[in-house]
């Protein structure tokens, strides 16, 4: 027999396989109408429907694998309609099974998913998330209506007009008995206010009194940008000064400052630092503070922190455009006995890290996070005989976690006593434009894309920077983590 022809048994076998596959495809196409539709009310699918789809899916997949997506019709290549039908059936089956798993979730788990989604959204848009979840189906509507926590965040405009008060009243009614989180936002438009400098219209005052917002208010966030738009916020803070616990201020004005000073039970604050010439004291019960500090006002911050002995978490964001002056670097030491988490954010000047860490004494601090938001940072951290290095030395017994982002790490870090202790964790991320991370004293190094080529590129990039060339050259070649990558280290 020639190689171009087939034996009769081979022809018969090929014809039989073709008929079998063709019958398999035809049978699968006929069963396409058996796939149940998705329930319109989002209720859980029946067990019989789920078992039916699970039995049909392997048949559709097997038939799809035995057919070609196109075929010859009158000498031209045309799409195969049976292939498209089977592809649609496979997609519908997978979609039905995936949705059936989600629809069969218990109410408790679905409620936790809603709360997680609600917390992940910006507070300004949380009310939209609540209303959207409610509009999906009857099941979700009932679940949202019986979840008061989803209704506790209320977004109010700086001048609440009468049409928008109905939505606020709806959230007030359905958020009982939880405390309220009120977010006051800025809106475009003309100022329609009373003639008096700091007086609210009587209609708004009466509405606030009738709605009973003040007795339930425990968190307020003010994001207005104009001093004349803060009258409503200041009035609300004064009315709820005894029960208010959390305050977030985007921009200080005189009415806001006077109103916040009346709040003696504040636990959490996120504010910019008030002016040096302005009288301001932190609450003696303050536990969490996130504060933005201009570069020339850093010493005044530490003097005011003495009034917050119960502070547990502190985040300092320094707007450093220029390097600190010699007068700025001279600060007094403040002791925070309850502080256990410290985070410092700078732009690029590491001298402000030395300034802040040198002025703080926290015997109970466990976690230290330092971050640079701009690059390149031309120095390495921490250097010996600096405030940062002294802080790490003094708190070596209490520190358990150190995290740095976009900050070049000095080899002096390995000389700190906490580096060799057990139960310590380091997460270091180098600046993409700076030197690599030295790892010669690490027992376990977990990096991303740590290859010889990336190490060589990182070394060449580091050696091109004169400010850090000496620190980079004296490191062994294989013990460098590439720039811009994570280095995770833990000692158990």
C-alpha positions, 0 to 999 in steps of 0.5 A, a space after each residue: 500500500 502507498 503511504 498516501 492511502 489508508 487501509 480499509 480497517 483504518 478507514 472504517 475506524 475513522 468513519 466510526 469515530 466521526 459518527 460517534 463524535 457527531 452523535 455526541 455533539 448532536 446529543 449535547 446540542 439537544 440538551 442545551 434547552 435543559 439548562 435552567 435559568 438563573 432565579 430572578 429573585 436571587 434566591 438559592 437555586 434548587 438542589 435538582 437544578 444544581 445536580 442537573 447542571 453538574 451532570 450536563 457540564 461534562 457532556 458539553 465540554 466533551 462535545 466541545 472538544 470533539 468539534 471544530 470551531 469552523 467548517 467548510 461550506 461550498 468551499 469557504 470556511 464558515 463558523 460552526 453553529 454547533 460549536 458556538 451553541 456548545 460554547 454558550 452552554 459551557 459558559 451558562 453552566 459555569 455561570 449557573 454553578 458559580 452563582 449558585 454557590 454565592 446564592 447559597 451563602 447563609 445570611 450571616 456570611 452574606 452580611 459580613 461580605 456586605 460589611 466588608 464592602 461597605 468598609 472598603 469604600 470611601 466614606 463619602 460614597 458609602 451611602 451609595 453602596 448601601 442604596 445599591 445593595 438594597 436595589 439588587 433584589 428582594 433578598 438583599 433588600 431585606 438583609 440591608 434593611 436589617 443591618 443597621 451598621 450599613 446605615 450609620 455613615 451619613 454624607 451631609 453637604 455643608 449647607 443641607 438643603 431641604 430636599 437632601 434632608 429626607 435621605 439623612 432622616 432615612 439613614 438616621 431611622 435605619 441606623 438605630 441603635 448604633 452611633 453615627 458617622 457624619 461626613 460633611 463634604 464640600 459642594 460647588 455653588 453660591 453661598 446662601 447664608 445668613 448675614 451674621 458671620 457665624 450663624 446658621 439659618 434657623 431652619 437648619 438648627 430646628 432640623 438638627 434638633 428634631 432629627 436628634 443627630 447630636 446625641 448619637 454622633 460619635 464620628 465626624 469628618 469635615 472636608 470643606 475648603 472654605 471658612 464660611 462653609 464650616 458653620 454647620 460643622 462647628 455647630 454640630 461638633 459643639 452640640 455633640 461635644 460630650 459624646 463625640 469620639 472621633 474627629 477628622 479635619 481637613 483644614 483648620 478654621 477658627 470655628 472648627 478649632 473652638 468647637 473641637 477644644 470643647 470635646 473632652 472625650 476624643 479618642 481618635 483624631 486625624 488633623 493638620 497641626 494647628 498654627 504655632 500661635 494658636 492655643 490648642 491642646 490634645 484630649 487627655 483620653 486621646 488614643 489614636 492620632 494622625 497629624 500632618 505637620 509642616 516642616 518648620 512646626 515639628 518642634 511645636 508638635 512634640 511640646 503639645 504631645 505631652 498633653 496626651 499620655 494615653 496615646 497608643 497609635 501615632 502617625 506623623 506626616 511631615 510636609 518637608 519641602 526643604 531640609 530642616 534648619 539647625 534650629 528646627 533639629 533642637 527639640 525636647 524629648 517627650 515621653 509617651 508611655 502607652 504608645 505601641 505603634 508609630 508611623 512617620 511619613 516624610 517626602 525625601 529628607 531623612 533628617 526629619 526621621 532623625 528629628 522625630 525619632 530623637 524627640 520621642 520616648 516610647 517604652 512600650 512601642 512594638 511597631 515602627 513604620 517609616 515611609 518616603 513618598 518622593 524619590 530619590 532619597 540620596 541618603 541611607 537610614 539609619 546612620 550611626 550617631 543619629 536620632 533614628 539610630 538612638 531610638 532603635 537602640 533605646 527601644 530594642 527590647 520592645 520593638 518587634 516589627 520594622 517596616 520601611 518603604 522607599 527608604 535606602 537601608 544602611 548596613 548600620 541597621 544590623 548593629 541594632 540590638 533588636 536585629 538579633 532578637 527572636 520574634 522580630 520581623 522586618 519588611 523593607 522596600 528599597 527606593 526604585 531609584 536608590 541603592 539596594 538593600 544590604 542583606 549580608 546579616 540576614 538568615 532568611 531573605 525573601 525577595 521578588 525577582 532576585 536574579 543575578 542580572 537584577 542584582 547586577 543592575 541594582 549594583 550598577 544603579 547604586 554605584 552611579 549614585 555618589 552619595 551611597 556608592 561607598 555603602 553599596 561597594 562594600 557589600 558582597 555581590 550575592 547579598 543584595 536585594 534589588 532596588 524597588 523590591 520587597 525584602 521580608 525577614 523574620 526571626 522566630 
